[in-house]
Amino acid sequence: MDSENTAPTAHIPIDLSDAGKSDLRTQFAALCYRMRRGKPEVLLITSRGSGRWIVPKGWPMDGKTPMQSAEIEAWEEAGVRGRIHPRCLGLYYYHKSVPGGADLPCVAMVYALKVREVAADFPEAGQRKRKWLRPKKAAALVDEPELAHMIRKFDPARAGG
């Protein structure tokens, strides 16, 4: 069959009925952005534990696609809603601190989310700070080199928006 005539692969919800969060060690993240004066700004939030600058991310959610999980995390952690782009921007590796001492090695899949709404009241509003920055400045604040590279090179036109 000619590959140009085939339909794109559908996003399939994840089935977590027999898996624990720590079994997967995969998270889904949202690179939230807006356009100001024709240039992108990226939204960073602080982590709840250490206060480091990060992007919203979380564990897979039963019955949700990776991009839907990223979209939900953007709302819960950063209080933003918008249009999520279905193509993954890339992956980054990090260690997640968990209760009990042992850090979990994690890989986060990142999806761009063009922000259309910023709420003052959202689920984790009292637990995090938010900051809009140009990509170069945002990249300098995150600890993960692969995420920093992704942010620095972020191009909304290539992300679909």
ChimeraX attribute file (.defattr): number of C-alpha atoms within 10 A of each C-alpha:
attribute: neighborCount
match mode: 1-to-1
recipient: residues
	/A:1	5
	/A:2	5
	/A:3	7
	/A:4	7
	/A:5	7
	/A:6	8
	/A:7	7
	/A:8	8
	/A:9	6
	/A:10	7
	/A:11	12
	/A:12	10
	/A:13	16
	/A:14	14
	/A:15	13
	/A:16	14
	/A:17	8
	/A:18	6
	/A:19	10
	/A:20	9
	/A:21	13
	/A:22	12
	/A:23	9
	/A:24	13
	/A:25	16
	/A:26	19
	/A:27	22
	/A:28	26
	/A:29	31
	/A:30	31
	/A:31	26
	/A:32	29
	/A:33	25
	/A:34	21
	/A:35	14
	/A:36	9
	/A:37	6
	/A:38	7
	/A:39	11
	/A:40	19
	/A:41	23
	/A:42	26
	/A:43	25
	/A:44	25
	/A:45	20
	/A:46	20
	/A:47	16
	/A:48	14
	/A:49	10
	/A:50	8
	/A:51	12
	/A:52	14
	/A:53	23
	/A:54	22
	/A:55	25
	/A:56	26
	/A:57	24
	/A:58	21
	/A:59	18
	/A:60	23
	/A:61	19
	/A:62	13
	/A:63	14
	/A:64	17
	/A:65	19
	/A:66	25
	/A:67	25
	/A:68	21
	/A:69	24
	/A:70	31
	/A:71	27
	/A:72	22
	/A:73	22
	/A:74	27
	/A:75	20
	/A:76	19
	/A:77	25
	/A:78	31
	/A:79	21
	/A:80	23
	/A:81	20
	/A:82	18
	/A:83	15
	/A:84	22
	/A:85	18
	/A:86	16
	/A:87	13
	/A:88	16
	/A:89	18
	/A:90	13
	/A:91	16
	/A:92	18
	/A:93	16
	/A:94	16
	/A:95	13
	/A:96	13
	/A:97	13
	/A:98	11
	/A:99	7
	/A:100	6
	/A:101	7
	/A:102	10
	/A:103	12
	/A:104	15
	/A:105	13
	/A:106	16
	/A:107	18
	/A:108	21
	/A:109	20
	/A:110	26
	/A:111	27
	/A:112	29
	/A:113	28
	/A:114	24
	/A:115	20
	/A:116	12
	/A:117	13
	/A:118	13
	/A:119	11
	/A:120	9
	/A:121	11
	/A:122	14
	/A:123	11
	/A:124	14
	/A:125	15
	/A:126	10
	/A:127	14
	/A:128	16
	/A:129	16
	/A:130	16
	/A:131	13
	/A:132	16
	/A:133	17
	/A:134	18
	/A:135	22
	/A:136	16
	/A:137	15
	/A:138	21
	/A:139	24
	/A:140	15
	/A:141	14
	/A:142	19
	/A:143	13
	/A:144	16
	/A:145	14
	/A:146	16
	/A:147	22
	/A:148	21
	/A:149	16
	/A:150	18
	/A:151	22
	/A:152	17
	/A:153	12
	/A:154	20
	/A:155	15
	/A:156	17
	/A:157	7
	/A:158	9
	/A:159	17
	/A:160	14
	/A:161	15
